């Protein structure tokens, strides 16, 4: 093992996603000018200052923190992330939107603690799996801890409700379990339980049933539950091969719900076409592959799992967002990382990238 400068290829991929995402966001934000009460300047400033500017400072800071620090305080950070997320159920602190309690409100600043909870799960699983090593394949030291961690996070997320984030946490945790040496037999048990639980959840929550039925037949309620997917597909389809051009999206004006949020990929596909959409997806794939390369060369199993967990988590959420907008899976309401509105989400993502870049300084020869 030897010390390096940070991985410049990975950094270049991140910069491409962040800068490209910011230009897409600015264009999508113009659609808000046609909507009552929308303030373009305030939204753009929030994304720039709380996301890009503070996020960049956190990225630089995180590159300087030794990876041993994260392993030493993994349990503390995970427990803190659980407590922080639980605060959304305190009426004096939460900000409710669309019937969901997902945000904490501090003065004029809102923060979604689930972003930090995702990192807490990845961090603790990295520390636990790397500490038990060969025992990850056992029921007691591998499968049960996985269930406990995912279960605690799942309870808090599903009560909000935030099903989309729970799916991301679950997919990331399962991936880390397999990378660490978990057994497929245990995974089969987990998948079986998930399918039963998901079926019950769909029947218990009408809005989830509505999303599933809309996924099966997007045209069933075009003016209601099918509106978003119908408008998203129109946007994606009207982009053609090369797109309408930067800033020329029509769907972002009074048609697409949340054009700067979970629908922003549709705006990007309309303006930059099939070529632009594929380029964005390719950047995420390259980001994943380079991240896994860094994980493979990490100085120890903990830092390798941590890097793998972070990049898988970011790409899983981004691909779930894209898949839902092209009709491959039900709508999740998840934002597109590096692109969608949400200063706190971008800040946390860039801080996580800083951890990956910090670990990339200490690569070992294969």
GILIN-V474304 format. One record per helix or strand. SS is the DSSP state (h for helix, s for strand). FROM is the first residue (numbers start at 1). LEN is the number of residues. If there is no record, write none. Layout:
ss	from	len
SS	FROM	LEN
SS	FROM	LEN
This chain:
ss	from	len
h	8	27
h	40	24
h	67	6
h	74	16
s	94	4
s	100	7
s	109	3
h	114	24
h	139	22
h	163	18
h	184	21
h	206	11
h	227	12
h	264	33
h	301	25
h	343	18
